[in-house]
Amino acid sequence: MSAGARIVFAGFLVVAPGLAAAADLPAPSPQSTSPANYTPAAPDWIVTIGAEARIEPAWAGSPTDKFAFSAVPLFSLRKDGAPPDLFLPRDSIGFPLLDFGQLKFGPAFKLIWERKASDYAALNGLGNVNYVLQAGAYAEYWAVPWLRLRTEVRQGFGGEKGVTGDAYLDAVARIGPLTLSGGPRLTLQSAAAIDPYFSINAQQSANSGISGAPILPTYHAPGGLYSYGAGTQAQYFFSKQWSALAFAEYERLTDGAAGSPLVTQRGSPNQLTFGVGATYSFSMHPWW
């Protein structure tokens, strides 16, 4: 199966979870009667916002001793009475548009930071990669209350214009105010998504020399299985409004990404990410 077909096939395999809740209506008094066209009031929504501070690889494929710092926003929307959403570091920003209880679907958005060649000697001559906005859809499925499967398919715009498909499986344990989760991760990418970060053309090769190291040979990175790995997270709810979380993620580059001379000669296929964050939840009335 070609790399492009594998990405498309991964997109058609998406499944996902969900949650739903409805508000109880007060019973009418015996003296009054409801009009025939009475419409029950829409339930309130719970909005959750937050942010994460991350220590992550300095660039895609960087060695394990080169890190960068970044901040990531958190956002979710759920009906009043539904359990708090599970925020995991590999999840894109999104909200459910279709909710079928255990299964839900919605949009997914992710921002990839720019890569500047001037920031690190190992990237000398390889050129910059601009910011990327990945937009697509996610699906979640809770097979049982303690097991979540989430998949995403996103199209890149900006520094890369390829397709990315992710699949995450997490076991979830809720122990009082503490929620623990963890499980495997898998990512597939088309050649157009991998190419800007791992391919090396003739001009880049000629300009890639650094002190004490040979130039990087030319390389064309194919699409396919980008990485596999695992992650774990702990989230503590101080109240219905406030929570704090900490996580660790391991990613192993493979196929076209791992074969790049940038990785084999100046980096590592092992990628580590750590982070902490906080969220705040509040209710709001629907606009309709």
C-alpha positions, 0 to 999 in steps of 0.5 A: 500500500502506498504512503498516501493510501495509508494516510487516507486509510487511517482517516477512514478508520476514525472512531471516537467517544462522547458525553451528553447531559440534559437539565431537568425542568421544574414541574408546572404548578397545578394551577397553570398549563403549559402552552402547546408550543412550549420549548424546554430551556436549553441546558447551560454549557461548561466552558473550560480554558487553560494553558500548558507549559512544555519542554519539547524537542528543539526541532523534529528529530533533534537529539535528546539533550536539545529542548525548547520551551513552548506554551499551548492553549487548552479549550473545551465545551461540554453540556452542564452535568457532563463529566470533565473532558480529558485533556491529553497533550497530543489532542488537538483543540476541538469541541463536539459537533455530533454527540452520540453518547459514547461516540462523538465527532468534531473539528480539530485544530493544531498549531505547529511552531516555526523552525528557524535554521539560525537557532541551532548549528545542526540546522545550518543551511537547511532553511526555515519552516514557517508556522503550520495550522493543521485543520481537520476532524477528530472522533472519540469513542469510549468503549468502556468508562475507563478506555478512550480511543481518539483519532484525528485527521488534519490537513496542513496549511503554511510551512507544510501542506500534507495530511497527518493522522493520529490515533491514541488509546488511553486507559483512564483511572479516576481516583477521587479528585485525581485522574490518571491516564496513559497508553500508546500513540501512533502517527502517520503523515503524507510525504508533503507533511514530512518533506519540509522537516526531513528532506534535504535538497542539493542546495541545502546539502551544500550549505549544511556544513558545520565545524567538526561534522560533514555536510548532510547528503541529499535525501527525499523523505517519503510519507508513511508511519511517522512515529509510535510511542506512549504517554501518561498524564495526571490531572488533579481537580481542586474544585469544579472550577480549577485543575492542574495537570502534568504529563510525559510523552515519548515518541519514536520516529520511524520510516521516512523521518527516522531515515533522514540524515538530519536525524541519523547524523545530528539528531535522534529518533527518540523524542521526549516531551514534558509539561504542566498545565492548569484549567479553569471551568465556568458555565454560560448560557447558550446563545440561542 
